[in-house]
Amino acid sequence: MNKEKVFVSFKKNQDEYVPFISLQGLLSENKDTEVSLKQVSKDYANLVNSLDIILNEIDSLKKAHLLIPASKIWIFGNEIFHFIDKLSAYNFQIDDIYLHLCRDLGVKRKWLEKVIIFRRYITHVNNIPENLNWGKCEKGTRRIAEQIQRQALDS
């Protein structure tokens, strides 16, 4: 039987992210919910930290007037996909990932949506040409990502 996933939200409290689930979600869980919530809280904090490092690298490239490799954006998106998979293993799903990450990273929702679209349609970072920069992918993100994936499958 496939159990419905419980929505989880996070709120920053000093140096940690406190997870919240509904009472219904708490009652529907049959494993040690407290342990699971502590783990997903750590996982979310690790996600925010690793994405923040990548954002700092992107900002450094921008300040140096260098192009941002599309592969770096894919890696950013991939971190989010790994986190979603971890949550799923605990039978959780994040309640509005865009809201959480925009709030905790200070990025714009539209940019984050494009990042996730780019990662969703390209299955592996090695499929992205090394010389491709993110600026070429921002407009028509899905179309370009599908093109890249098709070319990778054809070769």
Number of C-alpha atoms within 10 A of each C-alpha: 3 5 8 12 17 20 17 22 19 20 14 13 8 7 7 13 20 19 19 17 17 12 8 9 16 16 9 14 16 7 10 9 16 10 10 16 19 14 16 22 22 16 18 25 19 14 18 19 14 15 19 16 13 16 18 12 14 18 14 13 14 12 9 9 9 12 15 20 19 23 22 17 23 22 17 22 21 21 17 21 15 13 18 17 14 17 24 14 12 17 17 23 20 23 15 11 16 17 14 18 19 15 14 17 13 11 14 13 14 10 12 18 14 19 24 20 18 28 25 17 18 22 16 15 16 10 17 20 13 11 11 14 18 19 12 14 18 15 11 11 21 20 14 17 21 16 14 19 17 14 12 16 9 7 6
